[in-house]
Structure formats: structure tokens, C-alpha cells
Amino acid sequence: MRMAHRWSIATALLLGCPMAGPVRAGEAMTVIDLRKDQDADAVLENPGKGLYHHYYDNSTQVYPSKRAELDAISGCRQLYLRIPWSLLEPKQGQFDWSPIDDLVRDYGPGGYTFSFRITCKETGYVYATPEWVRLAGAQGGFHGADPQWGQNAWEPLWDDPVFLRHLEAFLNELGRRYDGRPWLEYVDIGSIGDWGEGHTCFGSRKPVPLEVRRRHIDLHRAALPKTPLALIDDFCAYQTGDAEATGLFEYARSKDCWLRDDSLGVDWWLNRGAAKTWSVAKPAWFAATWPKAPTVIELEHYRSMKKAGNWRGQDGSARGADWLLKAMDLCRPTWLGYHGWAAEWLKENPKLTRELANRTGYWLFPEEAELPRQARAGEPLTLRLRVENRGWAPPYRPWTATVRWMGDGGTKELAATGFDARACQPNAATDLAGSVTLPAELAAGVWQVALRFADGKRAIRLACRPERQDRDGWLLLGAVTVDR
């Protein structure tokens, strides 16, 4: 007897799954209450959501934590890389992709995915845009060393034709190498401003015309047509009137861009600039984005928040968790970066980290399943699963659904149609219905039925005890009697 079959019978008996269940008036249906099997404690590492770690940030020295320290953070299986263009193309046409490729090689087999932002202006590098671009004739200027950040960095003119020509060529090479890779979650549009955030607060402090910003969006989209792009709110809003900023935001949405905020918890925004919205500068933009597209949140540097007194106590209990959870209710992120050293963050925020890992993105709890009591081989049947989404966002990618039949006749796995988990809105229960056609040769008898969702090759796990759902994502529903 196969292990899957042995698991199904033993588990069915343990859970008391009915061989024939209660019948609603006028319906030959079995209704199974799944609420007693819910599990709100386990951290679910599901695809397309969760925490991420800033592996490269202001430099390649911040914050490349040890592998064991990263693995210890459950629900954090994305590495985010902020890399200056100059490191990837040190000489014109000569590329060094090792800052990306080495991590993909080392971490990808362990289930990690990746995202990155390629910047043209940093405060930790004199040349984030390669020096050879300036020597080729691109216009720009040096800006005095900032007492906080240190470097006397060169800032290009963002619409200079030489700069744009070489930037376009680089992005096209980037796209040829990485566009559509299954491990690539998204790419930030980071070719304007300090740290790629779209502002020039630590540089020229000059406004960037709207048409130039649109041009940079277009360059990224043309180079990466298969890859999700994320755009920082400052890219649209810095030194821009409300109407113009909203127009640029809508233009980005027309190009299928996600929305991102760097960095929630910055002292000025938290206590003065956007105090009423817990440092979220553009809550209306997030409200417009999350129902259709993911949002991404980067927190302020963790040590900076502690130094400013905005994060205090274990799990932010004295200050930190209060404003963060309220801000997340506004932003409804699919991805959230804690922005610090992995071991330090986890040691000081163990319980909060587990909560954030589950609530970021979707977090689905099975409530009820409905099956026909009887079915006929060769004919279609319909199944229903009610789930409650306690996460901050819905699933955004289509999933496949498979129904497993387990009985004395062996094990059969059948593709199901109709289930669409993208309908699972946060803070709501949703009925998902799908259908499957039974093989004509299916043997008569009682069959245990399990359902599994998957995003590509990765199973979706629901917030459910392992006795009801195994580690491969098979959710045991109940029993159906098959006639011939």
C-alpha cells in the first residue's frame, strides 16, 4: 500500500472524517467543519509573500548575514540586493554579474528567491553610475560629502543623453540575463536619486522633470517585460505637486508597477511628516494599489530606529510594534523587509517576526469543505472550500488545484478547474469552488479526497494542523462514495 494511501486512511480515522457525512436539507452533500484543525502558531513559508532580508544595502558590507542566521528567520526566504550599476559594469560592455549570480547559486537550492535594485547614485560610493559613463561625456556633478553619509558622490543629470544611452544598454543586458527567471520576485526601478529612491536629498536637491521619470520607467519595462517592477512612492512624489505626482503614479500603474515605500519608521516621517498615518506618506496610493497588485515595505534601518527611540522593548512592545502594525494595515504589504542584521533583529523580535511573516501577504485558514456524498465515475463533480484570509493582502498569482483520490483502487491525482484564490480578500471569508471530472475507469467504493493548491512547483500551505494537511500541502477534505 502506498504511503499516501496509508496516510489518508489513518488520518481520516484520527480526524473523524466521515465516510458519509451530514446532509443538508434537499442536498446530497457532505459538509466538513475544518475550524477545529486551524493552526495560527506555525509560520507558513508560502510562495509569493513574506519577509525579506536586505543582503546588500548601502554597501556590500551591509547586511550580508550568515546563512544560519538567515535560515533561523522562518518566513524570510527572499534576499533583496541593492547594487550600484558600477559594480555590475565596471568597464563599458564588461559585466560582472557575480554579486547576483553567486547568491542565486548558493541560496537558490535552499528555497530562497531574490529581488534587486540597480542604483545610479549612492552615498556610500563616489561612482554608483560607472566613472566611465562620466568620462564618455555624461553630464553631472559632485556634491559635498554629507556629514551623515560620508562620500563626495557623483550624481548624473538624469536626462543626459549619454547617461540614458548607456543606462538603456545596461538595462537591456540585465533583462537578457534575468528577465522572467523563476527565482526573481521583482526588480525595483532605482535609476534616479539617492539610493535609487527617486529623491536627491543628499545630492543636488534639484527636481527631476516628470517626463524624465516616465522615461526611466519605460526603460525598465522595455528591458524587463516579464518581470514585476516596483516603484518607490518618492520616485513620483519628490518635489512634485500633488496632481503631477498622482499622474505619474497612475502612469506607473499603467505599466503594471507595484508600489514600494522606503523607509517606514524614519524619525521625521513617523513623528512629524506623516505622524497621523504612522510614517506612511501616501496611504491613498497604497489603498489604490493593493487590491490589484502587491505592495512592498522597507523599514528604516533597525539600529537607526532604536537610536531614535522609535523601537524599544522586546518585540517592539514599548515602542515599535504599535505604529508598525497600524502602518501595515494601511499598506497591506505582500513583502516586508526588517532592514538590519538578521541575528540582531530575530533575537530582539522573536514573536513579532513570526506574526509579521504570516500576516505579510496572504494567510489562509480553512473553515469548511463541501463534497458530494456520492459521485459517478466518468462524470464531473463540484467541491467547495471556504477559507478565511487573516493576512494583509490577497494572493495575486493564479494557482493550480489538484484533487487526490485515495482508496482501495489506489491513488489518483486529477487536475481541478475553477478554484481562484485571488478572490481571497484580507479580513474576509471566501468560498472557493472548483470541479473535477472523475476517470471513467475509477473503481467503485469509498474514496478519501484531498485538495492541494500550488504556485508553479511550490505547494501552498494553509494555516492548518499537520494531521489535516501534510507537509506537501495536501488538505484532507472527506470521503466520497463512487458508483459506476
C-alpha positions in Angstrom: 0.0 0.0 0.0 1.4 3.4 -0.9 2.4 5.9 1.8 -0.1 8.5 0.6 -3.0 5.9 0.9 -1.8 4.8 4.4 -1.7 8.5 5.5 -5.2 9.1 4.2 -6.9 6.3 6.0 -5.0 6.7 9.3 -5.6 10.5 9.2 -9.2 10.1 8.3 -9.8 7.9 11.3 -7.9 10.2 13.6 -9.8 13.3 12.5 -13.1 11.5 12.3 -13.6 12.3 8.7 -17.0 10.9 7.7 -17.3 8.0 5.4 -20.7 9.5 4.8 -21.4 12.9 6.4 -24.4 15.0 7.5 -26.7 16.0 4.7 -28.2 19.5 4.2 -31.9 19.6 3.5 -32.5 18.8 -0.1 -28.8 18.3 -0.9 -26.8 15.2 -1.2 -23.7 16.9 0.2 -21.2 16.3 3.0 -20.2 19.4 4.9 -16.9 19.2 6.9 -16.1 21.7 9.6 -12.4 22.4 9.4 -12.2 25.1 12.1 -11.0 22.8 14.8 -8.0 22.0 12.7 -6.8 25.5 12.3 -3.2 26.5 13.4 -2.4 30.1 14.0 1.1 29.4 15.5 3.1 27.7 12.7 4.9 30.0 10.3 4.0 29.2 6.8 6.7 29.7 4.1 4.5 30.1 1.1 5.5 31.4 -2.3 4.9 35.0 -3.4 4.8 36.6 0.1 6.7 37.1 3.3 9.6 38.8 4.9 12.8 39.6 3.0 16.4 40.3 4.1 18.4 43.3 2.8 21.5 41.3 1.9 23.2 44.2 0.1 22.0 47.6 1.1 24.1 50.8 1.4 27.1 48.7 0.5 28.1 45.1 0.0 29.1 45.1 3.7 25.5 45.7 4.9 23.8 43.4 5.8 25.2 40.0 4.5 24.3 37.9 7.5 25.5 34.3 7.9 23.4 31.6 6.3 22.5 30.0 9.6 21.2 33.4 10.9 19.1 33.9 7.8 17.7 30.3 7.9 16.7 30.9 11.5 14.1 33.5 10.5 11.0 31.5 9.5 9.1 33.1 6.7 12.0 35.1 5.4 13.1 33.4 2.2 13.8 36.3 -0.1 17.1 38.1 -0.4 17.0 41.7 -1.5 20.0 43.2 -3.3 20.6 46.9 -3.7 23.6 47.1 -6.0 25.2 50.1 -7.8 25.5 49.9 -11.6 29.3 50.5 -11.3 29.8 47.1 -9.6 28.0 45.2 -12.4 29.5 47.0 -15.4 32.9 48.3 -14.2 34.1 48.9 -17.8 31.9 49.6 -20.7 30.5 46.3 -22.1 32.3 44.2 -19.5 29.9 42.8 -17.0 30.4 41.2 -13.6 27.2 39.5 -12.5 28.7 37.7 -9.6 27.1 39.8 -6.9 23.8 38.4 -8.1 24.8 35.0 -9.5 26.8 33.9 -6.5 23.9 34.3 -4.2 21.5 32.7 -6.5 23.9 29.7 -6.8 24.4 29.5 -3.0 20.9 30.2 -1.7 18.5 29.3 -4.6 18.7 25.5 -4.0 17.6 26.2 -0.4 14.4 27.7 -1.4 15.4 31.4 -1.4 14.1 33.8 -4.1 15.6 37.2 -4.9 14.8 40.8 -5.8 17.1 43.7 -6.6 17.5 47.4 -7.3 20.3 48.7 -9.5 21.2 52.3 -8.5 22.9 55.2 -10.2 23.5 57.3 -7.1 24.6 56.1 -3.7 26.0 57.8 -0.6 28.5 55.0 0.0 30.1 55.1 -3.4 31.7 58.0 -5.3 30.5 56.4 -8.5 27.3 54.4 -8.4 27.0 55.3 -12.1 30.3 54.0 -13.5 33.0 56.6 -13.9 33.5 55.6 -17.5 30.0 57.0 -18.2 31.1 60.4 -17.0 34.3 60.1 -19.0 32.2 59.3 -22.1 30.7 62.7 -21.8 27.7 62.3 -19.5 26.9 65.5 -17.5 26.6 65.6 -13.8 28.3 66.9 -10.7 29.9 66.1 -7.4 28.1 67.0 -4.2 29.9 67.8 -1.0 30.3 64.9 1.5 27.3 64.7 3.8 28.3 64.5 7.4 26.0 61.6 8.0 26.8 59.5 4.9 30.3 60.5 4.0 31.1 60.2 0.3 31.5 63.1 -2.1 29.4 61.3 -4.7 28.8 62.0 -8.4 25.2 62.5 -9.5 24.4 62.3 -13.2 21.9 64.6 -14.9 19.1 62.1 -15.1 18.1 63.1 -18.6 21.6 63.5 -20.1 21.5 61.6 -23.5 24.9 60.0 -22.9 23.8 58.7 -19.5 20.5 57.5 -20.8 22.1 55.7 -23.8 24.5 53.7 -21.6 21.8 53.1 -19.0 19.5 51.7 -21.6 22.2 49.4 -22.9 23.0 48.2 -19.4 19.3 47.5 -18.6 18.9 45.6 -21.8 21.8 43.3 -20.8 20.3 43.0 -17.3 17.0 41.9 -18.9 18.6 39.4 -21.3 20.2 37.7 -18.3 17.5 37.8 -15.7 14.1 38.7 -17.1 11.4 36.1 -16.2 13.7 34.0 -14.1 11.6 31.9 -11.7 13.7 32.9 -8.7 13.3 36.7 -9.4 10.4 38.1 -7.4 10.6 41.7 -8.7 13.0 44.5 -9.7 12.9 48.0 -8.2 13.1 51.0 -10.6 16.1 52.6 -8.9 17.9 54.6 -11.6 17.0 58.0 -10.2 18.0 59.6 -6.9 19.9 58.8 -3.7 19.9 55.0 -3.1 17.6 54.8 -6.1 14.7 56.2 -4.1 13.8 58.9 -6.6 14.8 61.9 -4.4 18.1 63.9 -4.4 18.0 65.0 -0.7 21.7 64.1 -0.3 22.8 65.3 -3.7 21.8 68.2 -5.9 18.3 68.6 -4.4 17.1 69.5 -7.8 13.7 68.3 -9.1 13.6 65.7 -11.8 11.1 66.5 -14.6 8.1 64.2 -14.9 8.9 63.2 -18.5 12.4 62.1 -17.3 10.9 59.9 -14.7 8.5 58.4 -17.2 11.4 57.7 -19.4 13.2 55.8 -16.7 10.0 53.7 -16.1 9.8 53.0 -19.8 13.5 51.9 -20.0 13.0 49.3 -17.2 9.7 48.0 -18.6 11.2 47.6 -22.0 14.2 45.7 -20.7 12.2 43.5 -18.2 8.8 42.8 -19.8 8.3 39.5 -17.9 9.4 40.7 -14.5 7.3 42.6 -11.9 8.6 46.1 -11.3 8.2 48.0 -8.1 8.3 51.8 -7.8 9.0 53.8 -4.7 6.5 56.5 -3.8 9.2 59.1 -3.6 10.0 58.4 -7.3 6.6 60.0 -8.1 6.2 62.4 -5.2 9.6 64.1 -4.5 9.4 67.9 -5.3 6.3 67.4 -7.3 2.8 68.9 -7.0 0.0 66.6 -5.9 -1.7 66.4 -9.3 1.5 65.8 -11.2 2.6 63.1 -8.6 -0.7 61.3 -8.9 -0.5 61.4 -12.6 3.0 59.8 -12.6 1.8 57.2 -10.1 -1.1 56.3 -12.4 1.3 56.1 -15.3 3.4 53.7 -13.3 0.3 51.6 -12.6 -0.5 51.5 -16.3 2.9 49.9 -16.7 2.0 47.2 -14.1 4.3 48.6 -11.5 3.9 47.6 -7.8 4.2 50.3 -5.1 7.0 50.4 -2.6 7.8 52.6 0.4 11.4 53.2 1.7 11.6 53.5 4.7 8.8 53.3 7.2 9.9 54.3 10.7 12.2 57.2 9.7 12.1 59.5 12.6 10.9 62.7 10.8 8.1 60.9 8.9 7.0 59.0 12.0 6.8 61.9 14.4 6.2 64.8 12.1 5.9 64.3 8.4 3.3 61.6 8.4 2.6 61.1 12.1 -1.1 60.6 11.7 -0.5 57.7 9.3 2.4 56.1 11.2 5.0 57.3 8.7 3.1 56.2 5.6 3.4 59.2 3.3 1.0 58.1 0.6 -1.7 55.9 2.2 -4.2 56.7 -0.6 -1.7 55.2 -3.2 -1.4 52.0 -1.2 -5.2 51.8 -0.9 -5.4 52.1 -4.7 -2.6 49.6 -5.3 -3.1 46.6 -3.0 -6.5 45.3 -4.3 -4.8 44.6 -7.7 -1.1 44.5 -7.2 1.4 43.7 -4.5 3.0 46.4 -2.2 6.5 46.2 -0.7 7.6 47.8 2.5 11.2 48.6 3.7 11.5 49.6 7.3 14.0 52.2 8.4 17.4 50.8 9.4 16.8 48.8 12.6 19.6 50.4 14.6 18.5 53.9 13.5 15.0 53.2 14.8 16.4 52.1 18.1 18.8 55.0 18.3 15.9 57.5 17.7 13.8 55.8 20.4 11.2 54.6 17.8 11.8 50.9 18.6 12.0 49.9 22.2 11.4 46.7 24.2 11.3 43.1 23.3 9.2 42.7 20.1 8.8 46.5 20.0 6.5 46.2 22.9 7.4 49.6 24.4 7.5 51.4 21.0 7.6 50.0 17.5 5.1 47.2 17.1 2.3 49.7 17.9 2.9 52.0 14.9 4.2 49.3 12.6 1.1 47.1 12.8 -1.1 50.2 12.1 1.1 51.2 9.2 0.8 47.7 7.8 -3.0 47.9 8.0 -2.7 50.9 5.6 0.0 49.5 3.3 -1.2 45.8 3.2 2.2 44.5 2.1 3.0 41.3 0.3 6.7 41.7 1.1 8.2 43.3 4.2 11.9 44.0 4.9 13.1 44.4 8.5 16.3 46.2 7.3 19.1 45.1 9.7 21.3 42.3 10.8 19.4 39.0 10.9 20.6 37.7 14.2 20.1 41.1 16.0 16.6 41.5 14.6 15.4 38.0 15.4 16.9 38.0 19.0 15.1 41.1 19.9 11.8 40.4 18.0 11.2 36.7 18.0 7.4 36.7 18.5 6.7 39.7 16.3 8.8 38.3 13.5 6.5 35.2 13.4 3.4 37.3 13.3 4.8 39.6 10.6 5.9 36.6 8.5 2.4 35.1 8.5 0.4 38.3 8.1 2.5 39.7 5.3 0.7 38.7 2.1 -2.0 36.1 2.3 -2.6 33.8 5.3 -5.4 31.4 4.6 -7.3 29.4 7.3 -9.6 26.6 6.1 -13.1 26.8 7.6 -15.4 24.4 5.8 -15.4 22.0 2.9 -18.3 20.6 1.0 -18.3 17.4 -1.1 -21.0 15.4 -2.8 -21.8 12.3 -0.8 -21.9 10.2 -4.0 -20.4 10.6 -7.4 -20.3 8.6 -10.6 -17.2 7.5 -12.5 -16.7 9.4 -15.7 -18.8 12.4 -14.6 -17.8 15.8 -13.2 -18.3 16.8 -9.6 -18.0 20.1 -7.7 -16.1 20.8 -4.5 -16.2 23.8 -2.2 -13.7 25.1 0.3 -14.3 28.1 2.5 -11.1 29.9 3.7 -10.6 33.0 5.8 -7.7 35.3 4.9 -6.0 36.8 8.0 -3.1 38.2 6.1 -2.7 41.8 4.9 -3.2 41.0 1.2 -4.8 38.6 -1.2 -2.8 36.1 -3.3 -2.1 37.8 -6.7 -0.8 34.9 -8.8 -3.1 32.2 -10.2 -2.7 28.8 -8.5 -3.2 25.3 -9.8 -5.5 23.0 -7.9 -5.2 19.2 -7.8 -7.6 16.7 -6.2 -6.2 13.5 -4.9 -8.4 10.4 -4.6 -7.3 7.6 -2.2 -8.9 4.3 -1.8 -8.6 0.6 -2.3 -8.2 1.3 -6.0 -5.0 3.1 -5.4 -4.3 6.9 -5.6 -5.4 9.2 -8.4 -4.5 12.8 -8.8 -6.8 14.9 -11.0 -6.4 18.5 -12.1 -9.3 20.7 -10.9 -10.7 23.8 -12.6 -12.5 26.9 -11.2 -10.6 27.5 -8.0 -9.3 31.1 -7.9 -7.7 32.0 -4.6 -7.1 35.5 -5.9 -10.6 36.2 -4.7 -9.5 35.8 -1.0 -9.6 39.3 0.2 -8.0 40.2 3.6 -10.2 40.1 6.7 -12.8 38.1 4.9 -14.0 34.5 4.4 -14.3 33.3 0.8 -15.9 30.3 -0.8 -13.7 28.7 -3.4 -15.5 26.3 -5.8 -13.9 24.0 -8.3 -14.8 21.0 -10.4 -13.0 17.8 -11.4 -14.1 15.0 -13.8 -13.6 11.5 -12.5 -12.0 8.9 -14.8 -14.4 6.5 -16.3 -12.3 3.6 -15.0 -12.3 4.8 -11.4 -13.3 1.9 -9.2 -16.5 1.9 -7.2 -16.2 2.3 -3.5 -15.4 4.9 -0.8 -12.6 7.3 -1.7 -10.9 9.8 0.6 -10.4 13.2 -1.1 -7.6 15.7 -0.6 -7.1 19.1 -2.2 -3.8 20.8 -3.0 -3.0 24.3 -4.3 0.3 25.1 -5.9 2.1 28.2 -7.3 4.2 26.6 -10.0 6.1 23.8 -8.4 5.6 25.1 -4.8 2.7 23.9 -2.7 0.5 26.3 -0.8 0.1 25.5 2.8 -3.0 26.6 4.8 -3.0 27.5 8.5 -3.9 24.0 9.5 -2.7 21.2 11.8 -0.4 18.6 10.1 -3.0 15.9 10.9 -5.3 17.6 8.4 -2.8 18.9 5.9 0.5 17.2 5.2 3.9 19.0 4.6 3.3 18.7 0.8 0.1 20.7 1.0 -2.5 18.0 0.7 -5.6 19.1 2.7 -7.7 16.1 3.6 -11.4 17.0 3.0 -13.5 13.9 3.5 -15.0 10.9 1.7 -17.0 10.4 -1.5 -18.7 7.2 -2.5 -18.1 6.5 -6.2 -20.7 4.5 -8.2 -20.3 3.0 -11.7 
